[in-house]
Amino acid sequence: MKYQRSSALFKEAQKVIPGGVNSPVRAFKSVGGEPVFVEKAKGAYLFDVDGNQLIDYINSWGPMILGHAHKPVVEAVVEKAQKGTSFGMPTEIETEIAALAVSMVPNIDKIRFVNSGTEACMSAVRLARGYTKKEKIIKFSGCYHGHSDSFLIQAGSGAITFGAPNSPGVTQGTAKDTLLAKYNDLNNVKEVIDANKGEIACIILEPVAGNMGCIPPAEGFLEGLRMLCNENDILLIFDEVMTGFRLAPGGAQELFGVDADIVTFGKVIGGGLPVGAFAARAEIMDYLAPIGPVYQAGTLSGNPLAMAAGLAMLTELNENRSVFESINKKTEYLHKGLEAALSAEGVAFTINRVGSMISVHFSSNPVIDFTSAANANNEMFNKFFHGLLAEGVYIAPSAFETWFICDALTYEDIDATVAACKKVAKDLK
């Protein structure tokens, strides 16, 4: 495949946009080379500016659960746009999607919409601090909750990619209130809590990590966190920006049967438009302005176009719950195919999968946390990425990102992906 037009556009972009991209992982710094510029997408396919068709395994980092340019979502956005794109005033559709989301997700009574996952997580932590009247938070090494200052302490994804998990610009005053723990290590969490008795407002985590690659919670880990929070008057926050409305209609809470105190959303809830949200029981959410003391606001929060896209998406997922079984089966089929292709060539690898989230780690050891993810052979991943791209398969351009499967993906697409993997695997050793 040729990428002359993408290359030319990237050079132009670098003149006026830092690094030529508006989100760092897009720059291909981790895998090398230059980014692909997309022109359009439909179903399970990307079409780039050089005329190449690619099978898409990132799906805009998760929201395109039903595929790109899904007709009901597009129609809803077009219809709403004809009535105006932004008002900065309440609209009926905000209540409609809020009621639907609350009905689908366990253990929440109220929800507030914002404009991104970063904003949702930032607001959730502020709410937790205000509600508990405590200042410190626990996050996990390798978990990424957006680029708010409190979270850029050993964050995952792009922060790992660029080798600067502790970003310049994050003050020592902010950093001192963020306590680090090891993902999937309850004893370590308990040690951190014991060393900061009575000072911790919340524990925030991805219930299925997606920013160290896909890393499932160990058996009993989420349940153990719930118990520790109960025992120490700490709020448990699930960052379900990736997992919400993807792993199950009610997200990770439903899948694992563990209740969080506050849940954050993004991706799927906006149907591909910029949306985030955070939700909790009424007594917690009522601490928010205008009825409570914790301030949070946003001119474009509840934007009518985003609400229309999200409502169309959630309505379909709620009414056609067989979608979840369908995408899970396709992901399992992909898992088995990749496993067979890589095993046949004697490549050392581990594949992690939860529902329709999956990733390949080039390690012979289990990948269960930040350390084991970072110790995988990322040079081999880079070869794997470019090899698949040359065969028309687009996966995340970082070893530290999960893949996302959409229901528009066919078994023929998966077979083509596995065939590409077989071809690429011969050159990996």
C-alpha positions in Angstrom: 0.0 0.0 0.0 1.1 3.5 -0.7 0.7 6.5 1.5 2.0 9.5 -0.5 -1.0 11.7 0.2 -1.0 10.9 3.9 2.7 11.7 4.1 2.2 15.1 2.4 -0.7 15.9 4.6 1.3 15.0 7.7 4.1 17.4 6.6 1.6 20.2 6.2 -0.1 19.4 9.5 3.2 19.7 11.4 3.6 23.3 10.4 0.4 24.4 12.2 -0.4 21.6 14.7 2.0 20.4 17.4 3.5 17.2 16.1 1.0 17.3 13.3 -1.8 15.6 15.4 -4.4 16.7 17.9 -3.9 13.6 20.1 -0.4 12.2 20.6 -0.8 8.5 19.9 -2.0 9.3 16.4 1.5 10.5 15.5 2.9 6.9 15.3 5.8 7.8 17.6 5.5 4.4 19.3 5.5 2.3 16.2 7.5 4.5 13.9 6.6 5.9 10.5 4.0 8.4 9.6 0.3 8.4 10.4 -2.5 7.4 8.0 -4.9 10.2 7.2 -8.4 8.9 6.8 -10.9 10.3 4.4 -14.1 8.4 5.3 -15.3 5.3 7.0 -18.2 2.9 6.6 -19.1 -0.2 8.6 -15.9 -2.0 9.6 -13.7 -0.2 7.1 -11.5 2.9 6.9 -10.8 4.6 3.6 -7.7 6.7 3.6 -6.7 9.7 1.5 -4.6 7.5 -0.7 -7.5 5.3 -1.7 -6.6 2.3 0.6 -9.3 0.3 2.3 -8.4 -0.9 5.8 -10.2 -3.3 8.2 -10.6 -1.2 11.3 -9.8 -2.6 14.8 -9.8 0.7 16.8 -13.2 2.1 15.7 -12.4 5.6 16.9 -11.0 4.0 20.1 -14.3 2.3 21.0 -17.5 4.2 20.2 -18.3 2.7 16.8 -19.7 -0.4 18.4 -22.2 -0.8 15.5 -19.7 0.3 12.8 -18.8 3.6 11.2 -21.5 5.9 9.7 -24.3 3.7 11.3 -27.4 4.8 9.6 -29.7 5.5 12.6 -26.9 7.5 14.3 -26.2 9.6 11.2 -29.8 10.3 10.5 -30.4 11.4 14.1 -27.5 13.8 13.9 -28.6 15.3 10.6 -32.1 15.8 11.7 -31.0 17.5 14.9 -28.5 19.7 13.1 -31.2 21.1 11.0 -32.8 22.6 14.1 -29.6 24.1 15.4 -26.2 22.9 16.6 -25.9 24.4 20.1 -28.1 26.5 22.4 -26.4 26.6 25.8 -29.9 25.9 27.2 -31.7 22.8 28.4 -33.2 20.5 25.8 -35.7 17.6 26.1 -33.3 15.1 24.5 -30.9 15.5 27.4 -33.5 14.1 29.8 -34.4 11.3 27.3 -30.8 9.9 27.1 -30.2 10.4 30.8 -33.3 8.4 31.7 -32.3 5.6 29.2 -28.7 5.5 30.6 -29.9 5.3 34.2 -32.3 2.5 33.3 -29.5 0.5 31.6 -26.7 0.9 34.2 -26.8 -0.7 37.7 -26.5 1.4 40.8 -26.9 4.9 39.4 -29.8 7.3 39.9 -28.6 10.5 38.1 -26.1 11.3 35.4 -24.5 14.5 34.1 -23.2 14.9 30.6 -19.9 16.6 29.8 -17.8 16.8 26.6 -15.1 14.2 27.0 -13.9 11.2 29.1 -11.1 13.4 30.5 -13.7 15.9 31.7 -15.9 13.1 33.2 -13.1 11.6 35.2 -11.8 15.0 36.4 -15.3 15.9 37.5 -15.9 12.6 39.2 -12.8 13.0 41.3 -13.7 16.5 42.3 -17.2 15.3 43.3 -15.7 12.4 45.3 -13.4 14.9 47.1 -16.2 17.3 47.8 -18.6 14.5 49.0 -16.0 12.8 51.3 -14.2 16.0 52.3 -10.9 14.3 51.8 -8.2 15.2 49.2 -6.1 12.2 48.3 -6.9 9.7 45.5 -5.6 6.3 44.5 -5.0 5.5 40.8 -3.2 2.6 39.3 0.1 2.6 37.4 -0.7 2.3 33.7 -4.4 3.3 34.0 -5.3 6.4 31.9 -8.1 8.6 32.9 -7.5 11.5 30.6 -5.0 14.3 30.7 -6.2 16.2 33.8 -3.3 16.9 36.1 -4.3 14.5 38.8 -4.1 11.6 36.4 -0.8 12.1 34.7 1.1 10.2 37.2 2.3 6.9 35.6 -0.6 7.1 33.2 -1.0 4.6 30.4 -1.4 4.9 26.6 0.2 8.0 25.1 2.1 8.8 28.3 3.8 5.4 28.1 4.3 5.8 24.4 6.3 9.0 24.8 8.3 7.8 27.8 7.1 10.6 30.0 4.4 9.3 32.3 5.0 12.2 34.7 4.2 15.1 32.4 5.9 18.4 32.7 3.3 21.0 33.8 1.9 18.7 36.6 2.8 20.5 39.8 4.2 18.7 42.9 1.2 20.0 44.8 -1.1 18.1 42.5 1.1 15.0 42.4 1.4 14.6 46.2 -2.4 14.0 46.4 -2.3 11.2 43.8 -1.3 7.9 45.3 -0.1 5.1 43.0 -1.0 1.4 43.4 -0.3 -1.7 41.3 -3.2 -3.0 39.2 -4.4 -6.4 40.2 -2.5 -6.3 43.5 -4.9 -5.9 46.4 -2.2 -6.2 49.1 -0.5 -3.2 47.5 -3.7 -1.2 47.6 -4.2 -2.1 51.2 -0.7 -0.9 52.0 -1.4 2.4 50.3 -4.6 2.9 52.2 -3.0 1.9 55.6 -0.3 4.5 55.0 -2.9 7.2 54.4 -5.6 6.4 56.8 -8.6 8.7 56.7 -7.2 10.9 53.9 -8.3 9.0 50.7 -11.4 10.3 48.9 -11.6 7.7 46.2 -10.0 4.9 44.2 -10.3 5.3 40.4 -9.5 2.6 37.9 -10.4 1.1 34.6 -12.3 -2.1 35.6 -10.8 -3.6 32.5 -7.6 -1.7 31.7 -7.4 -0.5 28.1 -4.4 1.7 28.2 -1.8 -0.9 28.9 -3.3 -3.0 26.2 -6.3 -5.0 27.3 -5.7 -6.2 30.9 -8.6 -8.0 32.7 -9.1 -7.6 36.4 -7.7 -10.6 38.3 -10.3 -12.8 40.0 -11.5 -11.1 43.2 -9.7 -7.9 42.4 -12.7 -5.7 41.9 -14.6 -7.4 44.7 -11.6 -6.8 47.0 -11.5 -3.1 46.1 -15.2 -2.8 46.8 -14.6 -4.3 50.3 -11.6 -2.0 51.0 -13.6 1.0 50.0 -16.5 0.0 52.3 -14.1 -0.6 55.2 -12.3 2.7 54.8 -15.1 5.2 53.8 -13.6 5.6 50.3 -15.6 6.0 47.1 -14.9 3.6 44.3 -14.9 5.1 40.8 -15.1 2.9 37.7 -13.7 4.7 34.6 -16.0 3.1 32.1 -15.1 5.4 29.2 -14.1 2.3 27.3 -16.1 -0.4 28.9 -19.4 1.4 29.4 -22.2 0.1 27.1 -19.6 -2.1 25.4 -18.9 -5.0 27.6 -22.6 -5.3 28.5 -25.7 -3.0 28.5 -24.7 -1.9 32.0 -21.0 -2.0 31.4 -18.4 -3.6 33.7 -20.6 -3.2 36.8 -23.1 -5.5 35.2 -20.5 -7.9 33.7 -18.6 -8.4 36.9 -21.4 -7.8 39.4 -19.5 -5.2 41.4 -21.1 -1.8 42.2 -19.0 1.4 41.9 -20.0 4.6 43.7 -19.3 6.8 40.7 -19.1 5.7 37.1 -17.6 7.7 34.2 -18.6 7.2 30.6 -17.5 8.4 27.1 -17.0 6.7 23.7 -20.2 4.7 23.0 -22.5 7.1 24.9 -21.8 9.7 22.3 -22.2 7.5 19.2 -18.9 8.9 17.9 -19.4 12.6 18.9 -17.5 14.3 21.7 -19.4 13.2 24.9 -18.5 12.2 28.4 -20.7 11.6 31.5 -20.4 10.7 35.1 -23.1 9.1 37.2 -23.8 7.9 40.8 -26.5 7.5 43.4 -28.7 10.5 44.0 -27.1 11.4 47.4 -23.7 11.7 45.7 -24.8 13.5 42.5 -26.9 16.0 44.5 -23.6 17.4 45.8 -23.2 19.0 42.4 -24.1 22.6 41.6 -26.7 24.0 41.2 -28.2 22.1 44.2 -24.9 21.2 45.9 -21.6 22.8 46.7 -19.3 21.1 44.1 -19.1 23.2 41.0 -19.0 21.7 37.5 -20.2 23.4 34.3 -19.8 23.4 30.5 -21.3 25.5 27.8 -21.4 22.6 25.3 -22.4 19.9 27.9 -25.5 18.2 26.6 -24.9 19.4 23.1 -28.0 18.5 21.0 -26.0 16.8 18.2 -24.0 14.7 20.7 -27.2 13.8 22.6 -28.9 12.8 19.4 -26.1 10.5 18.4 -25.9 9.0 21.9 -29.6 8.4 22.2 -29.7 6.7 18.8 -26.8 4.5 19.8 -28.0 3.5 23.3 -31.6 3.0 22.0 -30.4 0.4 19.5 -28.1 -1.3 22.0 -30.9 -1.4 24.6 -33.5 -2.8 22.2 -31.1 -5.2 20.4 -29.1 -6.7 23.2 -28.0 -9.6 21.0 -25.4 -7.2 19.6 -23.3 -7.9 22.7 -23.3 -11.7 22.1 -22.5 -11.1 18.5 -19.5 -8.9 19.0 -18.2 -11.1 21.8 -18.4 -14.2 19.5 -16.6 -12.4 16.7 -13.8 -11.3 19.1 -13.5 -14.8 20.4 -13.2 -16.1 16.8 -10.5 -13.4 16.1 -8.7 -14.5 19.3 -8.5 -18.1 18.3 -7.4 -17.2 14.8 -4.6 -14.9 16.0 -3.5 -17.5 18.5 -3.2 -20.2 15.9 -1.4 -17.9 13.4 1.2 -16.8 16.0 1.7 -20.2 17.6 2.4 -21.8 14.2 5.4 -19.6 13.8 6.7 -20.1 17.4 6.2 -16.4 18.3 6.2 -15.7 22.1 2.9 -13.9 22.8 0.0 -13.4 25.2 -3.5 -12.4 24.1 -5.8 -10.8 26.6 -9.5 -10.5 25.9 -12.7 -9.3 27.7 -15.8 -9.2 25.6 -15.1 -7.1 22.5 -11.8 -5.7 23.8 -8.6 -7.6 22.9 -4.9 -7.1 22.5 -1.8 -9.0 21.6 1.2 -8.7 23.9 4.5 -10.1 22.6 5.5 -11.8 25.9 5.7 -15.4 27.0 4.6 -14.3 30.5 1.1 -13.3 31.6 0.4 -9.6 31.2 -1.5 -8.4 34.3 -0.3 -4.9 35.1 1.8 -2.0 34.0 5.2 -3.7 34.6 4.4 -6.9 32.7 2.9 -4.8 29.8 6.0 -2.6 29.6 8.3 -5.7 29.7 6.7 -7.2 26.5 8.7 -7.0 23.2 7.4 -3.8 21.9 9.9 -3.7 19.0 8.2 -6.9 17.8 4.8 -5.2 18.2 6.0 -2.4 15.9 6.9 -4.9 13.2 3.5 -6.6 13.7 1.7 -3.3 13.4 3.4 -2.2 10.2 3.1 -5.7 8.7 -0.7 -5.8 9.3 -1.0 -2.2 8.0 0.7 -3.3 4.7 -1.9 -6.1 4.5 -4.8 -3.7 4.9 -5.5 -4.2 8.6 -5.4 -1.2 11.0 -4.8 -1.9 14.7 -4.0 0.6 17.4 -0.6 2.2 16.7 0.7 1.5 20.2 1.4 -1.7 22.1 -0.4 0.0 25.0 -3.8 0.3 23.5 -6.6 -2.3 23.4 -8.3 -3.2 20.1 -12.1 -2.6 19.8 -14.4 -4.8 17.7 -17.5 -3.5 16.0 -20.5 -5.6 15.0 -20.2 -4.5 11.3 -17.0 -6.7 11.2 -17.7 -9.9 9.3 -16.2 -13.3 9.8 -14.7 -12.9 6.3 -13.0 -9.8 7.6 -11.6 -11.7 10.5 -10.4 -14.5 8.3 -8.6 -12.0 6.2 -7.1 -10.5 9.3 -5.9 -13.9 10.5 -4.4 -14.6 7.0 -2.5 -11.3 7.2 -1.3 -12.3 10.7 0.0 -15.6 9.4 2.0 -13.8 6.7 3.3 -11.2 9.1 4.2 -13.8 11.8 6.8 -15.4 9.6 9.0 -12.2 9.8 8.5 -11.5 13.5 11.1 -13.9 15.0 
